[in-house]
């Protein structure tokens, strides 16, 4: 197998983690909306935790993209 082909396959495999990130972000906001509907008074207090969860999940996406770029161009 050529080196370029192996790099392309490796970068593609490294970005599989982005599917989990999409599911995680959808899960976070779906849970927030459901909890906000059940208890509207608590929704503003939960928003900071929602943003923290979003940031942590999004960090996983950034790490996956960095690894893919390192494989491709490293």
C-alpha positions as CSV (number, residue, x, y, z in Angstrom):
1,X,0.0,0.0,0.0
2,X,1.3,3.4,-0.9
3,X,2.1,5.9,1.9
4,X,-0.4,8.5,0.5
5,X,-3.2,5.9,0.5
6,X,-2.4,4.9,4.1
7,X,-2.5,8.5,5.2
8,X,-5.9,9.0,3.6
9,X,-7.3,5.9,5.3
10,X,-5.8,6.9,8.6
11,X,-7.2,10.4,8.4
12,X,-10.6,9.1,7.5
13,X,-10.5,6.7,10.5
14,X,-9.4,9.5,12.8
15,X,-12.5,11.5,11.9
16,X,-14.9,8.7,12.8
17,X,-15.0,10.3,16.3
18,X,-16.9,13.2,14.8
19,X,-20.0,11.0,14.5
20,X,-19.9,10.5,18.3
21,X,-19.5,14.3,18.8
22,X,-22.6,15.0,16.7
23,X,-24.6,12.5,18.8
24,X,-23.2,13.9,22.0
25,X,-24.1,17.5,21.2
26,X,-27.6,16.5,20.1
27,X,-28.0,14.6,23.4
28,X,-26.9,17.5,25.5
29,X,-29.3,20.0,24.0
30,X,-32.2,17.5,23.8
31,X,-31.8,16.9,27.5
32,X,-31.6,20.6,28.2
33,X,-34.7,21.3,26.3
34,X,-36.6,18.5,27.9
35,X,-35.5,19.6,31.4
36,X,-36.4,23.2,30.6
37,X,-39.9,22.2,29.6
38,X,-40.4,20.2,32.8
39,X,-39.0,22.9,35.1
40,X,-38.7,26.3,33.4
41,X,-37.5,28.0,36.5
42,X,-34.4,25.9,36.6
43,X,-33.5,26.4,32.9
44,X,-31.3,29.5,33.4
45,X,-29.3,27.8,36.1
46,X,-28.6,24.8,33.9
47,X,-27.5,26.8,30.9
48,X,-23.9,27.2,32.2
49,X,-23.6,23.4,32.6
50,X,-25.0,22.9,29.2
51,X,-22.3,25.2,27.7
52,X,-19.6,23.4,29.6
53,X,-20.8,20.1,28.3
54,X,-21.0,21.4,24.8
55,X,-17.4,22.8,25.1
56,X,-16.0,19.5,26.3
57,X,-17.8,17.5,23.6
58,X,-16.6,20.0,21.0
59,X,-13.0,19.6,22.2
60,X,-13.2,16.0,21.3
61,X,-14.1,17.0,17.8
62,X,-11.2,19.4,17.6
63,X,-8.8,16.7,18.9
64,X,-10.1,14.3,16.2
65,X,-9.5,16.9,13.5
66,X,-6.0,17.7,14.8
67,X,-5.1,14.1,14.7
68,X,-6.5,13.8,11.1
69,X,-4.4,16.8,10.0
70,X,-1.3,15.4,11.7
71,X,-1.7,12.2,9.9
72,X,-2.3,13.9,6.5
73,X,0.4,16.6,6.7
74,X,2.8,15.3,9.4
